[in-house]
Amino acid sequence: MKREDIRNIAIIAHVDHGKTTLVDELLKQSGVFRANQAVAERVMDSGDIERERGITILSKNTAVTYKDIKINIIDTPGHADFGGEVERVLKMVNGVILVVDAFEGSMPQTKFVLRKALELELPVIVCINKIDRPEARPMEVIDEVLELLMDLDASDAQLDCPFVFASARDGYALLNLEDEPKDMTPLFETIINSIPAPQGDPEAGTQVLISTIDYNEYVGRIGVGRVDNGSIRVNQEMVMVNHHDPDQCKKVKISRLYEFDGLNKVDVTEAGIGSIVAISGIADIHIGDTLCSPEDPKPIPFQKISEPTIAMHFLVNDSPLAGKEGKYVTSRHLRDRLFRELNTDVSLRVEETETTECFKVSGRGELHLSVLIENMRREGYEFAVSKAEVLYRTDDKGHRLEPMERAYIDVDDEYSGNVIQKLGERKGELLNMNSNGSGSTRLEFLIPARGLIGYRGEFLTDTKGTGVLNTIFEGYGPYKGDIQYRKQGSLIAFEAGEAITYGLFNAQERGALFIGPGEKVYAGMVIGQNGKTEDIELNVCKTKKLTNTRSSSADEALKLTPPRVLSLEQCLEFIDTDELLEITPKSLRIRKKILDPTLRKRAAMNHK
């Protein structure tokens, strides 16, 4: 049986192509908000970091009603680091809207998300967005998308997909570029006509596959999924099973049931096939679990979540300045917070190590882990992290394998030589090089994931901020050999105290400083970057010796170069394998793992 009054769709796209803005307009024009209601831009990006960076991190559910048909919409992330989110939510929908920028065209992540949709045999609506851009080239982008569909072996039905032109920012969609812009009606109509209604057997036993997990401090874990067969109601006795764990069979009871309406969850007593529902009251519900009727429990097949490729150690902060700025500083605080993150982030792994002070946290990429670090920092946590390292595997013959990334780089022609040289040093292999004739070049590399650690900041410097770097996980390949991460050494504080202008003035001749006068330092803290390869210890707390003829007022004439203040990402890129980044709600400090200079030198000798 078909449920004609429902459509379930996901919006997929590359980063920054306008998914979230498009959802905003669909919400506004379907009457979700009152006529005079003030609505924030990108209303679906509810997290602080999502708003600041303009990226979607977690997929979001919403629903709009058009001509008495309920359209459940899932807004998905575009970043490769959050690809795990996209793979899962596609199991809940019957079709996708692929949003493509009318100027940038088909990008690497477009290919990644589209491939996932085609593998699940989902029909596609292509929405060419941002046609109001002066440099838009919608007709060429259509050809690019069709070429991409052919490359991905799309079926004839998928190749025959409808194209819609839109400007999400200005709130209109068109079926033909010559049409007069009005509103989003053409897109609504295309969704109703092109996306099939959900199908299922209302008389069969209940089956609900949990595709995402929400978390609420009051009710705990909330499972979100689509009703595939039967119906689900409050207080129903059910059995929880899992396709990848045949032994699991647990009796559970549905305590509360919600459906989505606009931006809200609405309590319902019962939901039928095709409905996307949120279920609370089951403490240990996980992604991939299927809720079934006890009479005939059959799990729904579900692909395994992609494994993490990168890991960091999160440690209790033990520096001389520890505990002065953070609210949560103990190992128990750190442990509880990291394990709580597992409630919502399925691509993350947290392992305890031999010591209670240190946890190994693995994720999909540097961005994935830096977002977690930034969130914890804002919540008042104080801790330290080590340099990101990749997770190796071994094959059947005992050979070492490492994660490989396919990197797509768009740069102006004048910078391409520099980029090729730098990535060559990092064991990158140039696969393709195309010049588009308008002064920019697209490079395609196959490169070990560790070759990209710490490169993005350098890349932006080398291309004067104009380069675009996108990566997609390619799989595991043979180990490519050692890579030297950093050519410059660190400037290290020699003693504890407060940095003074006189000491900093003498230190700045050696390299770029990260601190200014008046900042507290301790022995072993990294205060700058040396211009040469070796580490140098400096005393920046040194004052000038005063005599009868030399006065302290002469110090005022000393000119200091403003310090280079590093962001969280820049710090994570800068630290080397023998360093840690100390993170507090107010400060970021880079330090050596071993603070004592004698012990540090001894450890370096033993290491050699």
C-alpha positions as CSV (number, residue, x, y, z in Angstrom):
1,M,0.0,0.0,0.0
2,K,1.2,3.6,-0.7
3,R,0.8,6.5,1.7
4,E,-0.1,9.3,-0.8
5,D,-0.3,12.0,1.9
6,I,3.4,11.7,2.8
7,R,6.7,12.4,1.0
8,N,10.1,11.8,2.6
9,I,13.1,13.5,1.1
10,A,16.7,14.3,2.0
11,I,18.6,17.4,0.8
12,I,22.2,16.5,-0.2
13,A,25.0,18.7,-1.6
14,H,28.6,19.8,-1.4
15,V,29.5,22.3,1.4
16,D,28.1,25.8,1.0
17,H,25.9,25.1,-2.0
18,G,22.8,26.3,-0.1
19,K,21.0,23.3,1.4
20,T,20.2,24.9,4.7
21,T,19.0,28.1,3.1
22,L,16.8,26.2,0.7
23,V,15.1,24.4,3.7
24,D,14.6,27.8,5.3
25,E,12.6,29.0,2.3
26,L,10.5,25.8,2.1
27,L,9.6,26.3,5.7
28,K,8.8,29.9,5.3
29,Q,6.6,29.4,2.1
30,S,4.7,26.5,3.6
31,G,3.4,28.7,6.4
32,V,5.4,27.2,9.3
33,F,6.1,30.7,10.6
34,R,3.6,33.4,11.4
35,A,3.5,36.3,9.0
36,N,5.3,38.7,11.3
37,Q,7.6,36.2,13.0
38,A,11.3,37.1,13.1
39,V,13.2,34.1,11.8
40,A,17.0,33.6,12.0
41,E,18.8,32.8,8.8
42,R,19.7,29.2,8.4
43,V,17.2,28.3,11.1
44,M,18.1,24.6,10.8
45,D,21.7,25.1,11.9
46,S,20.9,25.1,15.6
47,G,24.4,24.6,17.1
48,D,26.5,27.7,17.9
49,I,29.4,26.3,15.9
50,E,27.1,25.5,13.0
51,R,25.9,29.1,13.0
52,E,29.4,30.6,13.2
53,R,31.1,28.5,10.6
54,G,28.1,28.3,8.3
55,I,28.3,24.5,8.1
56,T,25.8,21.8,9.0
57,I,27.3,19.1,11.4
58,L,24.3,17.0,12.4
59,S,21.5,16.1,10.1
60,K,18.2,17.8,11.0
61,N,14.6,16.7,10.6
62,T,11.7,19.0,9.7
63,A,8.4,18.8,8.0
64,V,6.2,21.1,5.9
65,T,2.7,20.7,4.5
66,Y,1.9,21.5,0.9
67,K,-1.6,20.9,-0.5
68,D,-2.4,18.6,2.4
69,I,0.6,16.4,1.7
70,K,3.2,16.2,4.5
71,I,6.8,16.5,3.2
72,N,9.4,15.3,5.7
73,I,12.7,17.0,4.9
74,I,16.1,16.0,6.3
75,D,18.9,18.6,5.9
76,T,22.2,16.8,5.8
77,P,25.9,17.9,6.3
78,G,28.1,18.5,3.2
79,H,31.5,18.0,4.8
80,A,33.3,14.7,4.2
81,D,34.1,14.5,7.9
82,F,30.3,14.2,8.6
83,G,29.7,11.8,5.7
84,G,28.6,9.1,8.2
85,E,25.5,11.3,8.9
86,V,24.5,11.3,5.2
87,E,24.8,7.6,4.6
88,R,22.4,6.8,7.4
89,V,19.6,9.3,6.9
90,L,19.2,8.2,3.3
91,K,17.7,5.0,4.6
92,M,14.7,7.0,5.9
93,V,13.8,8.7,2.6
94,N,12.2,7.8,-0.8
95,G,14.1,10.4,-2.8
96,V,16.7,13.2,-2.7
97,I,17.1,16.8,-3.8
98,L,20.7,17.3,-5.0
99,V,21.6,20.9,-4.7
100,V,24.4,22.2,-7.0
101,D,25.8,25.7,-7.1
102,A,25.1,27.4,-10.4
103,F,28.7,28.7,-10.5
104,E,30.9,26.1,-8.8
105,G,29.1,23.2,-10.5
106,S,29.7,19.6,-9.5
107,M,32.2,19.3,-6.6
108,P,33.9,16.3,-4.9
109,Q,31.4,16.0,-2.1
110,T,28.5,16.2,-4.7
111,K,29.9,13.0,-6.1
112,F,30.2,11.3,-2.7
113,V,26.6,12.0,-1.5
114,L,25.1,11.3,-5.0
115,R,26.9,7.9,-5.2
116,K,25.3,7.0,-1.8
117,A,21.8,8.0,-3.1
118,L,22.2,6.1,-6.4
119,E,23.4,2.9,-4.6
120,L,20.1,3.0,-2.6
121,E,18.3,3.4,-5.9
122,L,16.7,6.7,-4.8
123,P,15.2,9.0,-7.4
124,V,16.9,12.4,-7.7
125,I,15.7,15.9,-8.2
126,V,18.6,18.2,-9.3
127,C,18.2,21.8,-8.0
128,I,20.6,24.2,-9.6
129,N,20.8,26.8,-6.8
130,K,22.2,30.4,-6.7
131,I,21.2,31.3,-10.3
132,D,21.0,34.9,-9.2
133,R,24.9,35.0,-9.0
134,P,26.3,37.3,-11.7
135,E,28.7,34.6,-12.8
136,A,26.2,31.7,-12.8
137,R,26.4,29.2,-15.6
138,P,23.3,26.9,-15.1
139,M,23.3,25.2,-18.5
140,E,26.9,24.1,-18.3
141,V,26.3,22.8,-14.7
142,I,23.4,20.7,-16.0
143,D,25.9,19.0,-18.4
144,E,28.3,18.5,-15.5
145,V,25.7,16.8,-13.4
146,L,24.6,14.5,-16.2
147,E,28.2,13.5,-16.8
148,L,28.5,12.8,-13.1
149,L,25.4,10.6,-13.2
150,M,26.8,8.7,-16.1
151,D,30.2,8.3,-14.4
152,L,28.4,6.8,-11.4
153,D,26.4,4.3,-13.6
154,A,23.0,5.8,-12.9
155,S,20.0,3.9,-14.2
156,D,18.0,5.3,-17.1
157,A,15.3,6.3,-14.7
158,Q,17.8,8.2,-12.6
159,L,19.3,9.9,-15.7
160,D,15.9,11.1,-16.6
161,C,15.7,13.2,-13.4
162,P,13.9,16.6,-13.3
163,F,16.0,19.8,-13.1
164,V,14.8,22.8,-11.1
165,F,16.5,26.2,-11.1
166,A,16.4,28.2,-7.8
167,S,17.7,31.1,-5.8
168,A,17.2,29.9,-2.2
169,R,18.3,33.3,-0.9
170,D,15.7,35.2,-3.0
171,G,13.1,32.5,-2.4
172,Y,12.1,31.3,-5.8
173,A,12.3,28.3,-8.1
174,L,11.8,27.9,-11.8
175,L,11.3,25.0,-14.2
176,N,12.7,27.0,-17.1
177,L,15.2,29.9,-16.9
178,E,12.8,32.0,-19.1
179,D,10.0,31.8,-16.5
180,E,9.2,34.7,-14.3
181,P,10.5,34.2,-10.7
182,K,7.6,34.0,-8.1
183,D,8.1,31.5,-5.3
184,M,9.0,27.9,-4.4
185,T,5.9,26.4,-5.9
186,P,7.7,24.7,-8.9
187,L,10.0,22.9,-6.4
188,F,7.1,21.8,-4.2
189,E,5.2,20.5,-7.3
190,T,8.3,18.6,-8.5
191,I,8.7,17.0,-5.1
192,I,5.1,15.8,-5.1
193,N,5.2,14.5,-8.7
194,S,8.7,13.0,-8.8
195,I,9.3,11.5,-5.4
196,P,7.4,8.3,-4.8
197,A,5.1,8.0,-1.9
198,P,6.3,5.6,0.9
199,Q,5.1,2.0,0.6
200,G,4.6,-0.7,3.2
201,D,2.1,-3.2,4.5
202,P,-0.1,-1.7,7.3
203,E,-1.3,-5.1,8.3
204,A,2.2,-6.7,8.7
205,G,4.2,-6.7,11.9
206,T,5.7,-3.3,12.9
207,Q,9.2,-2.5,11.6
208,V,11.0,0.7,12.4
209,L,14.7,1.1,11.5
210,I,16.5,3.7,13.7
211,S,18.6,5.9,11.5
212,T,19.7,8.8,13.7
213,I,19.9,9.4,17.4
214,D,18.9,12.6,19.2
215,Y,19.7,13.2,22.8
216,N,17.8,15.2,25.4
217,E,19.0,15.7,29.0
218,Y,15.4,15.2,30.3
219,V,14.3,12.1,28.4
220,G,17.8,10.6,27.4
221,R,18.3,9.0,24.0
222,I,15.7,9.5,21.3
223,G,15.7,7.2,18.2
224,V,14.5,8.6,14.9
225,G,13.4,6.4,12.1
226,R,10.8,5.6,9.4
227,V,7.9,3.2,9.9
228,D,8.5,0.6,7.2
229,N,5.6,-1.8,7.9
230,G,2.7,-1.9,10.3
231,S,2.0,0.9,12.8
232,I,3.6,2.0,16.0
233,R,1.8,3.4,19.1
234,V,2.5,4.6,22.6
235,N,2.8,1.9,25.3
236,Q,3.3,-0.8,22.6
237,E,5.4,-3.8,23.6
238,M,8.2,-4.3,21.1
239,V,11.4,-6.2,20.4
240,M,14.7,-4.5,19.5
241,V,16.9,-6.5,17.1
242,N,19.9,-5.6,14.9
243,H,21.0,-6.8,11.5
244,H,24.7,-6.9,12.4
245,D,24.1,-8.5,15.8
246,P,21.9,-11.6,15.3
247,D,22.0,-12.4,19.1
248,Q,20.4,-9.1,20.2
249,C,16.7,-9.5,21.0
250,K,15.5,-7.2,23.8
251,K,12.0,-6.4,24.9
252,V,11.2,-2.7,25.1
253,K,8.2,-0.5,25.5
254,I,7.4,2.8,23.6
255,S,6.9,5.4,26.3
256,R,6.5,8.5,24.0
257,L,6.1,9.0,20.3
258,Y,6.7,12.2,18.3
259,E,6.3,13.3,14.7
260,F,7.9,16.4,13.1
261,D,6.0,19.5,12.3
262,G,8.0,22.5,11.1
263,L,10.8,22.8,13.6
264,N,9.0,21.1,16.5
265,K,8.4,17.6,17.7
266,V,4.7,16.9,18.3
267,D,3.4,14.2,20.6
268,V,1.3,11.6,18.7
269,T,-0.3,8.4,20.0
270,E,0.1,6.3,16.8
271,A,2.0,6.5,13.5
272,G,1.5,4.5,10.3
273,I,3.8,3.4,7.4
274,G,6.0,6.1,5.8
275,S,5.9,8.3,8.9
276,I,9.2,9.5,10.3
277,V,8.9,9.3,14.0
278,A,11.0,10.0,17.1
279,I,10.8,7.5,20.0
280,S,11.9,8.1,23.6
281,G,11.9,5.8,26.6
282,I,14.5,3.2,25.4
283,A,17.8,3.8,27.2
284,D,20.2,1.8,25.1
285,I,18.7,2.4,21.6
286,H,21.4,2.6,18.9
287,I,21.6,3.5,15.2
288,G,20.9,0.4,13.1
289,D,18.5,-1.2,15.6
290,T,15.1,-2.3,14.3
291,L,12.0,-2.1,16.5
292,C,9.6,-5.0,15.6
293,S,6.4,-6.6,16.8
294,P,7.3,-9.5,19.2
295,E,5.4,-12.0,16.9
296,D,7.8,-11.9,14.0
297,P,11.0,-9.9,14.7
298,K,12.9,-9.3,11.5
299,P,15.8,-6.8,11.4
300,I,16.1,-4.4,8.5
301,P,19.5,-4.6,6.7
302,F,21.7,-1.6,7.5
303,Q,25.2,-0.7,6.3
304,K,27.9,-0.4,8.9
305,I,29.0,3.1,9.8
306,S,32.3,4.0,8.3
307,E,35.3,3.5,10.6
308,P,37.3,6.4,12.0
309,T,40.6,7.1,10.3
310,I,42.3,9.6,12.7
311,A,42.9,9.6,16.5
312,M,44.0,12.0,19.2
313,H,44.7,11.5,22.9
314,F,42.6,13.7,25.3
315,L,44.5,14.1,28.6
316,V,43.9,15.7,31.9
317,N,45.7,19.0,32.0
318,D,48.8,18.7,34.2
319,S,50.6,22.0,33.3
320,P,51.7,24.4,36.0
321,L,48.7,26.7,35.1
322,A,46.2,23.8,35.3
323,G,42.8,24.3,36.9
324,K,42.8,28.1,36.9
325,E,40.4,28.8,34.1
326,G,38.3,25.7,33.6
327,K,35.2,24.5,35.4
328,Y,35.6,20.8,34.7
329,V,39.2,19.6,35.1
330,T,39.3,16.1,36.5
331,S,39.6,12.8,34.6
332,R,36.1,11.8,35.7
333,H,34.7,15.0,34.2
334,L,36.6,14.3,31.0
335,R,35.6,10.7,30.8
336,D,31.9,11.4,31.4
337,R,31.8,14.2,28.7
338,L,33.6,12.0,26.1
339,F,31.3,9.0,26.6
340,R,28.2,11.3,26.6
341,E,29.3,12.5,23.1
342,L,28.9,8.9,21.9
343,N,25.1,9.3,22.5
344,T,24.8,11.4,19.4
345,D,28.0,11.0,17.4
346,V,28.1,7.6,15.9
347,S,31.3,8.1,13.9
348,L,33.3,8.8,17.1
349,R,35.1,6.1,19.2
350,V,36.4,6.7,22.7
351,E,38.8,4.2,24.3
352,E,40.3,4.1,27.8
353,T,44.1,3.7,27.9
354,E,46.4,2.2,30.5
355,T,46.2,5.4,32.6
356,T,43.0,6.9,33.9
357,E,44.3,10.4,32.9
358,C,44.2,9.7,29.1
359,F,41.6,8.7,26.5
360,K,42.1,7.8,22.9
361,V,39.4,9.5,20.7
362,S,39.1,8.5,17.1
363,G,37.0,10.3,14.4
364,R,36.6,10.9,10.7
365,G,39.0,13.8,10.3
366,E,40.5,16.9,11.9
367,L,37.4,19.0,11.5
368,H,35.3,16.3,13.2
369,L,37.6,16.3,16.3
370,S,38.1,20.0,16.4
371,V,34.4,20.6,16.5
372,L,34.2,18.3,19.6
373,I,37.2,20.1,21.2
374,E,35.6,23.5,20.6
375,N,32.2,22.4,22.0
376,M,33.9,21.1,25.2
377,R,35.9,24.2,25.6
378,R,32.8,26.4,25.5
379,E,31.1,24.2,28.1
380,G,33.9,24.9,30.5
381,Y,36.2,21.9,30.1
382,E,39.9,22.2,30.6
383,F,42.2,19.4,29.1
384,A,45.1,18.7,26.7
385,V,45.2,17.0,23.4
386,S,48.0,15.4,21.4
387,K,48.8,15.7,17.7
388,A,46.3,13.9,15.4
389,E,47.6,10.6,14.2
390,V,46.2,8.3,11.6
391,L,44.9,4.8,12.4
392,Y,46.9,2.1,10.6
393,R,45.7,-1.4,9.7
394,T,47.6,-4.5,8.6
395,D,46.6,-6.8,5.8
396,D,46.6,-10.6,5.7
397,K,50.4,-10.7,4.8
398,G,51.3,-8.4,7.7
399,H,51.9,-5.3,5.5
400,R,51.1,-1.9,7.1
401,L,48.2,-0.1,5.5
402,E,47.2,3.6,6.0
403,P,44.1,5.6,5.2
404,M,44.3,7.4,1.8
405,E,42.4,10.5,0.7
406,R,41.5,11.8,-2.7
407,A,42.2,15.5,-2.7
408,Y,40.7,17.9,-5.2
409,I,42.3,21.3,-5.3
410,D,41.2,24.4,-7.1
411,V,44.0,27.1,-7.3
412,D,45.0,30.0,-9.5
413,D,47.6,28.9,-12.1
414,E,50.4,30.9,-10.4
415,Y,50.2,28.8,-7.2
416,S,49.8,25.3,-8.7
417,G,53.6,24.6,-8.9
418,N,54.0,25.4,-5.2
419,V,51.0,23.2,-4.2
420,I,52.3,20.3,-6.3
421,Q,55.7,20.5,-4.7
422,K,54.4,20.7,-1.1
423,L,52.0,17.7,-1.6
424,G,54.8,15.8,-3.4
425,E,56.9,16.2,-0.2
426,R,53.9,14.8,1.8
427,K,53.8,11.7,-0.4
428,G,50.9,13.0,-2.6
429,E,50.6,11.5,-6.1
430,L,49.3,13.8,-8.8
431,L,46.5,12.0,-10.8
432,N,45.0,14.7,-12.8
433,M,45.6,18.3,-13.7
434,N,43.0,20.4,-15.7
435,S,43.2,24.1,-16.5
436,N,39.8,25.7,-17.1
437,G,41.2,28.5,-19.3
438,S,40.1,31.3,-16.9
439,G,43.3,31.3,-14.9
440,S,42.6,28.5,-12.4
441,T,43.7,24.9,-12.3
442,R,42.0,21.8,-10.8
443,L,44.5,19.3,-9.3
444,E,43.6,15.8,-8.2
445,F,45.9,13.9,-5.8
446,L,45.9,10.6,-4.0
447,I,47.6,11.3,-0.7
448,P,48.0,9.6,2.7
449,A,45.6,11.1,5.3
450,R,48.5,11.9,7.5
451,G,50.1,13.9,4.6
452,L,47.1,16.4,5.0
453,I,47.4,16.7,8.8
454,G,48.6,20.3,9.4
455,Y,48.5,21.2,5.7
456,R,45.3,23.3,5.4
457,G,46.7,26.4,7.1
458,E,49.9,26.3,5.0
459,F,47.8,25.8,1.9
460,L,45.8,28.9,2.5
461,T,49.0,30.9,3.1
462,D,50.6,29.5,-0.1
463,T,47.5,30.4,-2.2
464,K,46.9,33.8,-0.4
465,G,43.5,32.5,0.8
466,T,42.2,31.8,-2.7
467,G,42.7,28.0,-2.9
468,V,39.9,25.5,-2.3
469,L,40.9,22.0,-0.9
470,N,38.3,19.2,-0.7
471,T,39.0,15.6,0.3
472,I,37.2,12.3,0.2
473,F,38.2,9.1,2.0
474,E,39.4,6.7,-0.7
475,G,40.2,3.6,1.4
476,Y,43.3,2.0,2.8
477,G,46.6,1.6,0.8
478,P,50.2,0.5,1.4
479,Y,52.2,2.7,3.9
480,K,54.0,5.4,1.9
481,G,57.0,6.0,4.1
482,D,57.9,8.7,6.7
483,I,56.7,12.3,6.3
484,Q,58.4,15.3,7.9
485,Y,55.5,17.4,9.3
486,R,57.2,20.6,10.2
487,K,60.4,22.2,9.0
488,Q,60.6,24.9,11.7
489,G,61.4,24.2,15.4
490,S,59.7,25.7,18.5
491,L,60.7,28.6,20.7
492,I,60.4,27.3,24.3
493,A,60.1,29.3,27.5
494,F,63.0,28.5,29.9
495,E,61.4,29.5,33.2
496,A,58.0,30.2,34.7
497,G,56.8,33.8,35.2
498,E,55.3,36.7,33.2
499,A,56.5,37.6,29.8
500,I,58.2,41.0,29.8
501,T,58.8,43.4,26.8
502,Y,62.6,43.3,27.2
503,G,62.7,39.5,27.1
504,L,60.2,39.3,24.2
505,F,62.2,41.9,22.3
506,N,65.3,39.7,22.4
507,A,63.3,36.6,21.6
508,Q,61.5,38.0,18.5
509,E,64.8,38.0,16.5
510,R,64.7,34.2,16.6
511,G,61.2,33.7,15.0
512,A,57.5,34.5,15.2
513,L,56.1,34.8,18.7
514,F,52.7,33.5,19.9
515,I,52.5,35.6,23.1
516,G,52.6,39.2,24.1
517,P,53.9,41.0,27.2
518,G,52.0,40.3,30.5
519,E,51.1,36.7,29.6
520,K,51.9,33.9,32.0
521,V,54.4,31.3,30.8
522,Y,56.0,28.2,32.3
523,A,59.1,26.2,31.6
524,G,58.5,23.9,28.6
525,M,55.7,26.1,27.1
526,V,56.0,26.9,23.4
527,I,55.9,30.6,22.9
528,G,56.7,30.9,19.2
529,Q,58.0,29.3,16.0
530,N,61.7,29.3,15.3
531,G,62.9,30.2,11.8
532,K,65.2,27.2,11.8
533,T,64.6,23.5,12.3
534,E,65.8,23.1,15.9
535,D,64.0,24.0,19.1
536,I,65.5,26.9,21.1
537,E,64.9,27.7,24.8
538,L,64.6,31.4,25.7
539,N,64.0,33.4,28.8
540,V,61.2,35.8,28.1
541,C,60.7,36.8,31.8
542,K,64.2,38.4,31.8
543,T,64.2,42.0,33.0
544,K,66.9,44.6,32.2
545,K,69.5,45.2,34.9
546,L,69.2,48.8,36.0
547,T,72.3,50.9,36.9
548,N,72.7,54.6,37.8
549,T,73.0,55.6,34.1
550,R,70.4,53.2,32.6
551,S,66.8,53.8,33.4
552,S,63.8,51.6,32.9
553,S,62.0,54.3,30.7
554,A,64.3,53.3,27.8
555,D,62.3,50.1,27.7
556,E,59.4,51.9,26.4
557,A,61.2,52.5,23.1
558,L,61.4,48.8,22.4
559,K,59.2,47.9,19.5
560,L,57.5,44.5,19.5
561,T,56.1,42.8,16.5
562,P,52.4,41.9,17.3
563,P,52.2,38.2,18.3
564,R,50.7,35.6,15.9
565,V,47.5,34.5,17.7
566,L,46.7,31.0,16.6
567,S,43.1,29.7,16.3
568,L,42.2,26.2,17.6
569,E,42.7,24.7,14.1
570,Q,46.0,26.4,13.6
571,C,47.2,25.1,17.0
572,L,46.2,21.6,16.1
573,E,48.0,21.9,12.8
574,F,51.1,23.4,14.4
575,I,51.8,21.0,17.3
576,D,54.4,18.2,16.7
577,T,54.4,14.7,18.0
578,D,56.3,15.6,21.1
579,E,54.0,18.5,22.0
580,L,50.5,18.9,23.5
581,L,47.9,21.6,23.1
582,E,46.5,22.8,26.5
583,I,42.9,23.8,26.1
584,T,40.9,26.0,28.6
585,P,37.8,28.0,28.1
586,K,40.0,31.2,27.9
587,S,43.4,30.1,26.5
588,L,45.1,27.8,24.0
589,R,48.7,27.0,25.0
590,I,51.1,24.8,23.1
591,R,53.6,23.0,25.4
592,K,56.2,20.2,25.2
593,K,55.0,16.8,26.6
594,I,58.0,16.7,28.8
595,L,58.4,20.1,30.5
596,D,61.7,19.6,32.2
597,P,64.5,20.5,29.7
598,T,67.0,17.9,31.0
599,L,64.5,15.0,30.9
600,R,63.3,16.3,27.4
601,K,66.8,16.1,26.0
602,R,67.4,12.7,27.5
603,A,64.1,11.4,26.0
604,A,65.1,12.8,22.6
605,M,68.5,11.1,22.8
606,N,66.9,7.7,23.6
607,H,64.4,8.2,20.8
608,K,67.2,8.6,18.3
